[in-house]
C-alpha cells in the first residue's frame, strides 16, 4: 500500500514540478525580453531625453525576479523528490 502511495506522490511531484518549471522558464524568458526592450534596445524617451528607471520599476523587477527564483527552487525540490533513488530510503544503522 505504501509503495503505491509513494509512487503516486512521486508522479504528482514530477508532474507539478515540470509544470512549475515550464512556467518559471517562460517567466524568465519574458523578464529578459522586457529588460532588453525597455532598458537597452528601446529606452524610454520623452521630449528628447532618456528617462531613467524609477524606484518603482526597480522594486517591481526585484519582486518579479524573486518570485521567478522561488518558482525555480520549488520546481527543483519537487523534481528532486520525484526522481531520487529508492535506495536512500533504506538506511543501515549500526
KEDODREN-43432 format. One line per 2 residues: number of its first residue (from 1); their letters; for each residue x negated, y negated, z of N, C-alpha, C, O. Coordinates in Angstrom, 2 decimals, decimal comma. Layout:
N
NUM) A) X Y Z X Y Z X Y Z X Y Z  ...
This chain:
94
1) XX) -0,81 1,19 0,00 0,00 0,00 0,00 -0,86 -1,26 0,00 -0,60 -2,20 -0,75  -1,90 -1,28 0,85 -2,74 -2,48 0,91 -3,53 -2,67 -0,37 -3,85 -3,80 -0,74
3) XX) -3,86 -1,56 -1,06 -4,59 -1,68 -2,33 -3,73 -2,38 -3,38 -4,23 -3,20 -4,15  -2,44 -2,06 -3,40 -1,52 -2,70 -4,34 -1,36 -4,18 -3,99 -1,33 -5,03 -4,88
5) XX) -1,25 -4,48 -2,72 -1,11 -5,87 -2,29 -2,36 -6,66 -2,64 -2,27 -7,79 -3,12  -3,55 -6,07 -2,40 -4,80 -6,75 -2,74 -4,92 -6,97 -4,25 -5,37 -8,02 -4,69
7) XX) -4,50 -5,97 -5,04 -4,56 -6,12 -6,50 -3,61 -7,23 -6,95 -3,94 -8,01 -7,85  -2,44 -7,30 -6,33 -1,50 -8,37 -6,66 -2,04 -9,74 -6,29 -1,90 -10,70 -7,05
9) XX) -2,66 -9,83 -5,11 -3,25 -11,11 -4,70 -4,38 -11,52 -5,63 -4,52 -12,69 -5,98  -5,19 -10,55 -6,02 -6,30 -10,87 -6,94 -5,78 -11,32 -8,30 -6,33 -12,24 -8,91
11) XX) -4,73 -10,67 -8,77 -4,15 -11,06 -10,07 -3,58 -12,47 -10,00 -3,81 -13,28 -10,90  -2,84 -12,77 -8,94 -2,27 -14,11 -8,78 -3,38 -15,14 -8,63 -3,28 -16,25 -9,16
13) XX) -4,44 -14,80 -7,90 -5,57 -15,72 -7,74 -6,27 -15,98 -9,07 -6,64 -17,11 -9,37  -6,44 -14,92 -9,86 -7,09 -15,09 -11,17 -6,22 -15,94 -12,10 -6,73 -16,81 -12,80
15) XX) -4,92 -15,69 -12,09 -4,02 -16,44 -12,96 -3,96 -17,91 -12,56 -4,10 -18,79 -13,40  -3,74 -18,17 -11,28 -3,66 -19,56 -10,84 -5,01 -20,27 -10,93 -5,06 -21,46 -11,26
17) XX) -6,10 -19,56 -10,64 -7,42 -20,17 -10,77 -7,75 -20,56 -12,20 -8,33 -21,62 -12,44  -7,39 -19,70 -13,14 -7,68 -20,03 -14,54 -6,81 -21,17 -15,03 -7,28 -22,01 -15,81
19) XX) -5,55 -21,24 -14,59 -4,70 -22,36 -15,00 -5,17 -23,68 -14,38 -5,15 -24,72 -15,04  -5,58 -23,62 -13,12 -6,10 -24,84 -12,48 -7,41 -25,26 -13,14 -7,66 -26,45 -13,31
21) XX) -8,24 -24,29 -13,52 -9,49 -24,62 -14,21 -9,23 -25,28 -15,55 -9,91 -26,25 -15,90  -8,26 -24,77 -16,30 -7,91 -25,40 -17,58 -7,41 -26,83 -17,37 -7,78 -27,73 -18,11
23) XX) -6,58 -27,03 -16,36 -6,07 -28,37 -16,07 -7,21 -29,31 -15,67 -7,23 -30,47 -16,08  -8,13 -28,82 -14,86 -9,26 -29,65 -14,41 -10,19 -29,99 -15,58 -10,68 -31,11 -15,67
25) XX) -10,42 -29,03 -16,46 -11,26 -29,32 -17,62 -10,59 -30,30 -18,57 -11,26 -31,17 -19,14  -9,28 -30,19 -18,74 -8,54 -31,15 -19,57 -8,61 -32,54 -18,95 -8,80 -33,53 -19,67
27) XX) -8,45 -32,63 -17,63 -8,54 -33,92 -16,95 -9,95 -34,50 -17,05 -10,11 -35,71 -17,22  -10,97 -33,66 -16,96 -12,35 -34,12 -17,10 -12,58 -34,69 -18,50 -13,21 -35,74 -18,65
29) XX) -12,08 -34,00 -19,51 -12,21 -34,49 -20,89 -11,53 -35,85 -21,04 -12,09 -36,77 -21,63  -10,31 -35,98 -20,50 -9,59 -37,25 -20,61 -10,29 -38,38 -19,86 -10,31 -39,51 -20,33
31) XX) -10,86 -38,07 -18,69 -11,57 -39,12 -17,94 -12,83 -39,58 -18,68 -13,12 -40,77 -18,72  -13,57 -38,63 -19,26 -14,75 -39,03 -20,03 -14,37 -39,83 -21,26 -15,03 -40,81 -21,61
33) XX) -13,30 -39,43 -21,93 -12,85 -40,17 -23,11 -12,41 -41,58 -22,73 -12,73 -42,54 -23,43  -11,67 -41,71 -21,64 -11,24 -43,02 -21,15 -12,44 -43,89 -20,77 -12,47 -45,08 -21,08
35) XX) -13,40 -43,28 -20,10 -14,61 -44,01 -19,72 -15,37 -44,51 -20,95 -15,86 -45,64 -20,97  -15,46 -43,66 -21,96 -16,18 -44,04 -23,17 -15,48 -45,18 -23,91 -16,11 -46,17 -24,27
37) XX) -14,18 -45,02 -24,14 -13,48 -46,03 -24,93 -13,28 -47,34 -24,18 -13,40 -48,41 -24,78  -12,97 -47,28 -22,90 -12,66 -48,52 -22,18 -13,89 -49,29 -21,71 -13,84 -50,51 -21,57
39) XX) -14,99 -48,60 -21,46 -16,13 -49,29 -20,86 -17,37 -49,32 -21,74 -18,30 -50,08 -21,46  -17,42 -48,52 -22,80 -18,61 -48,50 -23,64 -18,30 -48,91 -25,07 -18,89 -49,87 -25,58
41) XX) -17,39 -48,22 -25,73 -17,14 -48,44 -27,15 -16,29 -49,68 -27,40 -16,65 -50,53 -28,22  -15,18 -49,79 -26,70 -14,30 -50,95 -26,82 -14,17 -51,62 -25,46 -13,17 -51,40 -24,77
43) XX) -15,13 -52,44 -25,05 -14,97 -53,12 -23,76 -13,80 -54,12 -23,84 -13,45 -54,60 -24,92  -13,23 -54,40 -22,71 -12,09 -55,32 -22,67 -12,56 -56,74 -22,95 -13,41 -57,28 -22,25
45) XX) -11,98 -57,32 -23,99 -12,37 -58,66 -24,40 -11,16 -59,59 -24,31 -10,08 -59,27 -24,81  -11,36 -60,71 -23,67 -10,29 -61,70 -23,55 -10,89 -63,08 -23,76 -11,81 -63,47 -23,04
47) XX) -10,39 -63,81 -24,72 -10,88 -65,15 -25,06 -12,37 -65,16 -25,35 -13,06 -66,12 -24,99  -12,88 -64,12 -26,00 -14,28 -64,07 -26,38 -15,22 -63,60 -25,29 -16,43 -63,53 -25,52
49) XX) -14,71 -63,28 -24,11 -15,55 -62,82 -23,00 -15,24 -61,36 -22,69 -14,09 -60,92 -22,74  -16,28 -60,62 -22,37 -16,10 -59,23 -21,94 -15,70 -59,24 -20,48 -16,42 -59,79 -19,63
51) XX) -14,57 -58,64 -20,18 -14,05 -58,63 -18,82 -14,71 -57,49 -18,05 -14,63 -56,33 -18,48  -15,35 -57,78 -16,94 -15,94 -56,69 -16,13 -14,83 -55,89 -15,44 -13,69 -56,34 -15,31
53) XX) -15,19 -54,70 -15,03 -14,23 -53,85 -14,34 -13,89 -54,44 -12,98 -14,77 -54,91 -12,26  -12,60 -54,42 -12,64 -12,16 -54,92 -11,34 -12,36 -53,83 -10,30 -12,62 -52,68 -10,64
55) XX) -12,23 -54,20 -9,04 -12,43 -53,21 -7,98 -11,34 -52,15 -8,02 -11,57 -51,01 -7,63  -10,14 -52,52 -8,49 -9,06 -51,54 -8,60 -9,40 -50,47 -9,64 -9,05 -49,30 -9,47
57) XX) -10,08 -50,88 -10,70 -10,49 -49,91 -11,73 -11,51 -48,92 -11,16 -11,43 -47,72 -11,43  -12,45 -49,42 -10,40 -13,48 -48,57 -9,81 -12,85 -47,60 -8,81 -13,19 -46,41 -8,80
59) XX) -11,95 -48,09 -7,96 -11,30 -47,23 -6,97 -10,45 -46,17 -7,67 -10,44 -45,01 -7,24  -9,75 -46,55 -8,72 -8,94 -45,58 -9,45 -9,81 -44,49 -10,06 -9,44 -43,31 -10,02
61) XX) -10,94 -44,86 -10,63 -11,85 -43,86 -11,20 -12,41 -42,93 -10,12 -12,53 -41,73 -10,34  -12,74 -43,49 -8,95 -13,26 -42,66 -7,86 -12,20 -41,67 -7,39 -12,50 -40,50 -7,16
63) XX) -10,96 -42,13 -7,25 -9,88 -41,25 -6,81 -9,62 -40,16 -7,85 -9,45 -38,99 -7,50  -9,58 -40,54 -9,13 -9,33 -39,55 -10,18 -10,46 -38,52 -10,27 -10,20 -37,33 -10,42
65) XX) -11,71 -38,98 -10,17 -12,83 -38,04 -10,20 -12,85 -37,16 -8,96 -13,19 -35,98 -9,04  -12,48 -37,72 -7,81 -12,40 -36,91 -6,59 -11,35 -35,82 -6,71 -11,58 -34,68 -6,30
67) XX) -10,20 -36,16 -7,27 -9,16 -35,16 -7,49 -9,58 -34,09 -8,48 -9,27 -32,92 -8,30  -10,29 -34,49 -9,51 -10,77 -33,53 -10,50 -11,80 -32,59 -9,90 -11,77 -31,38 -10,15
69) XX) -12,71 -33,13 -9,10 -13,71 -32,28 -8,44 -13,03 -31,33 -7,46 -13,44 -30,17 -7,34  -12,00 -31,80 -6,76 -11,25 -30,93 -5,85 -10,56 -29,80 -6,61 -10,56 -28,66 -6,15
71) XX) -9,98 -30,11 -7,76 -9,36 -29,07 -8,58 -10,38 -28,05 -9,07 -10,10 -26,85 -9,08  -11,56 -28,52 -9,47 -12,60 -27,60 -9,91 -13,04 -26,69 -8,77 -13,29 -25,50 -8,99
73) XX) -13,15 -27,22 -7,56 -13,54 -26,42 -6,41 -12,48 -25,38 -6,07 -12,81 -24,22 -5,79  -11,22 -25,78 -6,09 -10,14 -24,83 -5,80 -10,12 -23,72 -6,84 -9,94 -22,55 -6,49
75) XX) -10,29 -24,07 -8,11 -10,32 -23,05 -9,17 -11,51 -22,11 -8,98 -11,38 -20,90 -9,18  -12,66 -22,65 -8,59 -13,83 -21,82 -8,33 -13,57 -20,82 -7,21 -13,90 -19,65 -7,34
77) XX) -12,98 -21,29 -6,11 -12,72 -20,41 -4,97 -11,70 -19,33 -5,33 -11,86 -18,17 -4,93  -10,66 -19,69 -6,07 -9,67 -18,69 -6,47 -10,26 -17,65 -7,41 -10,00 -16,46 -7,25
79) XX) -11,05 -18,09 -8,37 -11,66 -17,14 -9,31 -12,72 -16,29 -8,62 -12,89 -15,12 -8,95  -13,42 -16,87 -7,67 -14,41 -16,09 -6,92 -13,73 -15,00 -6,10 -14,22 -13,87 -6,04
81) XX) -12,60 -15,33 -5,48 -11,85 -14,33 -4,73 -11,30 -13,24 -5,66 -11,30 -12,06 -5,30  -10,85 -13,64 -6,83 -10,23 -12,67 -7,74 -11,25 -11,70 -8,33 -10,91 -10,54 -8,59
83) XX) -12,48 -12,14 -8,56 -13,45 -11,30 -9,27 -14,61 -10,84 -8,41 -15,62 -10,38 -8,94  -14,51 -10,94 -7,10 -15,60 -10,47 -6,26 -15,61 -8,93 -6,25 -14,60 -8,29 -6,53
85) XX) -16,76 -8,37 -5,91 -16,90 -6,92 -5,90 -16,13 -6,28 -4,77 -15,97 -6,88 -3,70  -15,66 -5,08 -4,99 -14,89 -4,38 -3,96 -15,79 -3,83 -2,86 -15,29 -3,53 -1,77
87) XX) -17,08 -3,70 -3,09 -17,99 -3,16 -2,10 -18,24 -4,09 -0,93 -18,73 -3,65 0,12  -17,92 -5,35 -1,08 -18,15 -6,30 0,00 -17,17 -6,13 1,14 -17,43 -6,59 2,25
89) XX) -16,04 -5,48 0,88 -15,04 -5,32 1,92 -15,42 -4,25 2,93 -14,96 -4,27 4,08  -16,26 -3,31 2,52 -16,69 -2,23 3,40 -18,06 -2,58 3,97 -19,05 -2,59 3,24
91) XX) -18,12 -2,85 5,23 -19,37 -3,19 5,87 -19,79 -2,06 6,80 -18,96 -1,46 7,48  -21,07 -1,79 6,83 -21,61 -0,79 7,74 -22,22 -1,52 8,92 -23,14 -2,32 8,76
93) XX) -21,69 -1,24 10,10 -22,19 -1,91 11,29 -22,88 -0,87 12,16 -22,34 0,19 12,44  -24,08 -1,20 12,57 -24,86 -0,22 13,30 -25,09 -0,46 14,70 -25,75 0,34 15,37
